[in-house]
Every structure is written in C-alpha cells, then in structure tokens.
Amino acid sequence: MSELTNVPLGEPERPTRLIRIKEVQHRVGLGRSTIYRWMAQGKFPRPVQLGGHAVAWTEDQLDEWISAKME
C-alpha cells in the first residue's frame, strides 16, 4: 500500500538536502565549537550520521531552527 504525503497535487516533492558544517556555520553565523556546545545543551539541531565521522544537517531542519530564532 502506498503512503500519502502532505504535498499538494501538481507540486513535486523536494528532496532533503544535506548540509555540511562549513555551510551550517555560514548560514547561522556561529563557530563550530558554539554549534557543538549548543547541540549538547539541546539548543541546536543534531546532525545525521553519514558514515565514519562524517555528519550533516538537513536543510529543512536548519531552516526551521533559523525561522524559530527570528520570531
């Protein structure tokens, strides 16, 4: 059975983009140590594991965090 999504008809589903630490730093204006400290405190979204020591953040999750900070 197929799953239904909340995407309106006629609008293609956008794939989730993964963003590495350098772009995250640029987008939020924070340093690497601050990002990791805030993650430990629960103030910043956690990344997804890509394999080994490589991690990335989802663009949607990061955009939501930025929007929430601007409110």
Backbone as CSV, one residue per row, in Angstrom:
resi,resn,N_x,N_y,N_z,CA_x,CA_y,CA_z,C_x,C_y,C_z
1,MET,0.840,-1.166,0.000,0.000,0.000,0.000,0.893,1.239,0.000
2,SER,0.552,2.247,-0.748,1.376,3.444,-0.820,1.014,4.411,0.302
3,GLU,2.000,5.216,0.701,1.785,6.198,1.752,1.366,7.522,1.129
4,LEU,0.481,8.230,1.796,0.059,9.545,1.340,0.968,10.588,1.975
5,THR,1.290,11.630,1.225,2.111,12.703,1.764,1.286,13.981,1.805
6,ASN,1.792,14.999,2.469,1.105,16.274,2.573,1.485,17.226,1.454
7,VAL,2.026,16.724,0.360,2.432,17.554,-0.764,1.215,17.786,-1.642
8,PRO,0.878,19.070,-1.912,-0.276,19.352,-2.773,-0.093,18.752,-4.165
9,LEU,-1.212,18.420,-4.800,-1.151,17.855,-6.146,-0.518,18.849,-7.110
10,GLY,0.265,18.348,-8.029,0.907,19.191,-9.027,2.216,19.798,-8.559
11,GLU,2.534,19.656,-7.278,3.773,20.198,-6.738,4.716,19.042,-6.425
12,PRO,5.859,18.951,-7.114,6.766,17.819,-6.877,7.375,17.882,-5.483
13,GLU,7.608,16.709,-4.896,8.225,16.635,-3.579,9.701,16.985,-3.698
14,ARG,10.161,17.912,-2.848,11.546,18.362,-2.882,12.399,17.418,-2.039
15,PRO,13.482,16.892,-2.592,14.348,16.014,-1.796,15.045,16.799,-0.689
16,THR,15.322,16.135,0.405,16.016,16.770,1.517,17.485,16.936,1.169
17,ARG,17.977,18.142,1.348,19.376,18.436,1.064,20.155,18.348,2.373
18,LEU,21.330,17.754,2.326,22.192,17.649,3.498,23.277,18.713,3.424
19,ILE,23.522,19.374,4.558,24.458,20.495,4.612,25.579,20.161,5.594
20,ARG,26.808,20.337,5.149,27.973,20.065,5.989,28.283,21.271,6.875
21,ILE,29.180,21.094,7.818,29.443,22.066,8.880,29.841,23.451,8.361
22,LYS,30.634,23.534,7.314,31.082,24.841,6.807,29.896,25.695,6.370
23,GLU,28.956,25.094,5.657,27.776,25.843,5.215,26.859,26.154,6.391
24,VAL,26.757,25.240,7.348,25.951,25.490,8.553,26.508,26.713,9.269
25,GLN,27.822,26.767,9.458,28.461,27.905,10.111,28.140,29.200,9.374
26,HIS,28.229,29.167,8.060,27.966,30.349,7.247,26.510,30.795,7.389
27,ARG,25.576,29.854,7.350,24.146,30.189,7.419,23.720,30.746,8.764
28,VAL,24.261,30.201,9.843,23.802,30.627,11.169,24.718,31.649,11.823
29,GLY,25.904,31.856,11.282,26.815,32.849,11.821,27.429,32.451,13.150
30,LEU,27.563,31.156,13.378,28.161,30.651,14.611,29.411,29.848,14.294
31,GLY,30.316,29.771,15.253,31.518,28.961,15.099,31.230,27.493,15.369
32,ARG,32.134,26.658,14.952,31.994,25.208,15.110,31.813,24.804,16.575
33,SER,32.636,25.360,17.470,32.547,24.968,18.881,31.217,25.400,19.497
34,THR,30.706,26.562,19.100,29.411,27.020,19.610,28.294,26.110,19.127
35,ILE,28.336,25.702,17.873,27.326,24.793,17.320,27.317,23.491,18.121
36,TYR,28.475,22.909,18.344,28.535,21.638,19.068,28.168,21.800,20.549
37,ARG,28.511,22.924,21.150,28.138,23.171,22.543,26.619,23.319,22.654
38,TRP,26.013,24.080,21.732,24.560,24.255,21.738,23.840,22.940,21.451
39,MET,24.432,22.091,20.616,23.841,20.768,20.377,23.806,19.973,21.677
40,ALA,24.888,19.997,22.438,24.969,19.271,23.698,23.956,19.807,24.712
41,GLN,23.644,21.099,24.622,22.686,21.729,25.519,21.250,21.621,25.002
42,GLY,21.076,21.058,23.801,19.746,20.922,23.219,19.217,22.189,22.577
43,LYS,20.099,23.143,22.291,19.704,24.423,21.701,19.878,24.465,20.187
44,PHE,20.433,23.425,19.602,20.715,23.413,18.161,20.396,22.028,17.630
45,PRO,19.867,21.952,16.396,19.525,20.637,15.824,20.737,19.711,15.732
46,ARG,20.487,18.439,15.909,21.546,17.433,15.811,21.695,16.993,14.350
47,PRO,22.906,16.670,13.939,23.124,16.224,12.558,22.766,14.753,12.378
48,VAL,22.748,14.342,11.119,22.578,12.918,10.798,23.960,12.347,10.492
49,GLN,24.161,11.109,10.851,25.445,10.432,10.627,25.516,9.958,9.178
50,LEU,26.580,10.315,8.486,26.757,9.900,7.096,27.621,8.657,6.981
51,GLY,28.404,8.391,8.003,29.319,7.251,7.988,30.655,7.673,8.540
52,GLY,31.252,6.825,9.337,32.523,7.195,9.959,32.321,8.398,10.860
53,HIS,33.102,9.438,10.645,32.978,10.653,11.446,32.248,11.760,10.690
54,ALA,31.748,11.467,9.508,31.082,12.474,8.687,29.625,12.658,9.121
55,VAL,29.240,13.927,9.332,27.869,14.265,9.684,27.396,15.427,8.808
56,ALA,26.076,15.592,8.749,25.488,16.702,8.007,24.129,17.014,8.624
57,TRP,23.677,18.227,8.419,22.377,18.660,8.904,21.409,18.695,7.732
58,THR,20.136,18.421,7.995,19.148,18.522,6.917,18.799,19.994,6.740
59,GLU,18.668,20.410,5.500,18.378,21.805,5.191,17.052,22.232,5.814
60,ASP,16.042,21.371,5.758,14.733,21.705,6.315,14.813,21.961,7.815
61,GLN,15.529,21.097,8.528,15.663,21.240,9.978,16.413,22.525,10.329
62,LEU,17.442,22.844,9.574,18.217,24.055,9.814,17.381,25.299,9.512
63,ASP,16.630,25.278,8.408,15.764,26.408,8.062,14.703,26.642,9.137
64,GLU,14.144,25.563,9.690,13.154,25.683,10.766,13.779,26.315,12.000
65,TRP,15.009,25.920,12.351,15.690,26.470,13.514,15.935,27.965,13.320
66,ILE,16.396,28.348,12.126,16.652,29.765,11.831,15.363,30.563,11.919
67,SER,14.276,30.047,11.364,12.979,30.732,11.402,12.508,30.919,12.840
68,ALA,12.676,29.900,13.669,12.252,29.978,15.063,13.052,31.046,15.811
69,LYS,14.328,31.202,15.477,15.172,32.200,16.144,14.783,33.626,15.736
70,MET,14.198,33.770,14.566,13.842,35.099,14.062,12.493,35.574,14.613
71,GLU,11.744,34.677,15.244,10.422,35.046,15.775,10.530,35.762,17.090
